[in-house]
Amino acid sequence: MTGIPRSKPRLIESKLQSDIVQDVRSLYLRWPCVTWLHAVPNGGSRHYLEAVRLKREGVKPGIADLFLPAPAFDADGHIRYCGLYLEVKTAKGRLSTPQKAFRDYCEKSHYKYVVVRTRREGFLAVVEYLGGQHGEKRTTSQNLPEHR
């Protein structure tokens, strides 16, 4: 078989996730809480002993790739969501059974869960979560601790 070698989906997702994190962190001046956006180390290939150690430490399959621990408020000032989880997938990527279970848990537990497939989708998911497209104030970043 000849042709252009294809990148592995996990590597494509990794690059996409890195780009999303970089873009979101550029929002720091508007929303300082974005500095707390972080990755969850739940995927990738590892040596067996490393995988055993991580499992003992609490790493679970199905947890979303990125988490933003910042509350989002409704128009009345009530907490609508406790935080935002982003699951990064390729255009053809599908959620696994553990990922679907975690998504369902989030939706029942006041956490926003979004599957993003492009750099733009990831960026806009955070912007919409924190402030909406029309500038409505849903989160109060003044009350959140700043990362220095």
C-alpha positions in Angstrom: 0.0 0.0 0.0 1.4 3.4 -1.0 0.5 6.9 -0.2 0.8 9.5 2.5 1.4 7.9 5.9 -1.5 8.8 8.3 -1.0 10.1 11.8 -2.3 8.1 14.6 -5.6 9.5 16.1 -4.0 9.8 19.6 -1.2 12.0 18.2 -3.7 14.2 16.4 -5.8 14.5 19.5 -2.7 15.4 21.5 -1.8 18.2 19.1 -5.4 19.4 19.1 -5.5 19.4 22.9 -2.2 21.3 23.1 -3.5 24.0 20.7 -6.8 24.3 22.7 -4.9 24.8 26.0 -2.7 27.4 24.4 -5.6 29.3 22.9 -7.7 29.2 26.1 -4.8 30.5 28.2 -4.7 33.5 26.0 -8.0 34.5 27.7 -6.2 35.1 31.0 -6.7 38.9 31.0 -10.4 38.6 30.7 -10.8 35.4 32.8 -7.9 34.7 35.1 -9.4 31.4 36.1 -8.3 29.9 32.7 -4.9 29.5 34.1 -6.3 26.6 36.1 -7.3 24.7 32.9 -5.5 21.4 33.2 -5.1 18.0 31.5 -6.2 14.7 33.1 -3.5 12.0 32.5 -5.9 9.2 31.6 -4.8 8.0 28.2 -1.8 7.0 26.2 0.5 4.0 26.2 2.5 3.3 29.3 4.6 0.6 30.7 2.6 -2.0 32.7 4.1 -1.0 36.0 3.4 2.7 35.3 -0.2 1.9 34.5 -0.6 -0.1 37.7 0.9 2.8 39.7 -1.4 5.4 38.1 -4.4 3.2 38.7 -3.5 3.0 42.4 -3.2 6.8 42.5 -6.7 7.2 41.2 -6.4 7.5 37.4 -9.7 6.3 35.9 -10.6 5.5 32.3 -13.3 7.7 30.8 -12.5 11.0 32.5 -12.5 13.8 30.1 -9.2 15.2 28.7 -9.4 18.8 30.1 -11.0 20.3 33.2 -11.6 23.9 34.0 -12.4 24.2 37.8 -14.5 27.4 37.5 -18.1 27.8 38.3 -20.6 29.2 35.8 -23.5 31.2 37.0 -27.0 31.8 35.5 -28.5 35.3 35.0 -29.8 35.3 38.6 -26.4 34.6 40.1 -27.0 31.0 40.9 -24.4 28.4 40.2 -25.4 26.6 37.0 -22.3 24.5 36.6 -19.4 23.6 39.0 -16.8 23.3 36.3 -16.2 22.5 32.6 -14.9 19.2 31.2 -13.7 19.0 27.6 -13.3 15.7 25.8 -11.0 16.1 22.7 -11.8 13.9 19.8 -10.8 13.7 16.1 -13.5 14.3 13.5 -14.3 10.5 13.4 -13.5 9.8 17.1 -16.3 8.3 19.2 -16.8 8.2 23.0 -15.9 4.9 24.7 -18.3 3.3 27.1 -16.5 4.7 30.2 -16.4 8.1 28.5 -20.2 8.0 28.0 -20.7 7.0 31.6 -18.6 9.9 32.8 -20.4 12.3 30.4 -23.8 11.1 31.9 -22.5 11.6 35.4 -21.3 15.1 34.7 -24.7 16.1 33.2 -26.5 14.9 36.3 -24.0 16.5 38.7 -23.9 20.1 37.5 -20.7 19.9 35.5 -20.7 21.0 31.9 -19.3 18.3 29.5 -18.5 19.2 25.9 -16.9 17.0 23.2 -14.8 19.2 20.9 -13.4 18.1 17.5 -11.5 21.3 16.4 -9.3 23.9 17.9 -12.1 26.5 17.4 -14.7 24.3 19.0 -12.5 23.9 22.1 -11.8 27.7 22.4 -15.5 28.6 21.8 -16.7 26.0 24.4 -14.6 27.8 27.0 -15.7 31.3 25.9 -19.3 30.3 25.9 -19.0 28.6 29.3 -17.4 31.6 30.9 -19.2 34.5 29.3 -21.4 33.6 26.4 -21.3 35.0 22.9 -23.2 38.1 23.9 -21.1 39.1 26.8 -23.5 38.0 29.6 -21.6 37.5 32.8 -22.0 33.9 33.9 -18.8 33.5 35.9 -17.2 35.8 38.4 -13.4 35.4 38.0 -12.8 38.1 40.6 -13.7 35.6 43.3 -11.4 32.9 42.0 -7.8 32.6 43.1 -5.2 33.7 40.6 -2.3 31.6 39.5 1.0 33.4 39.9 
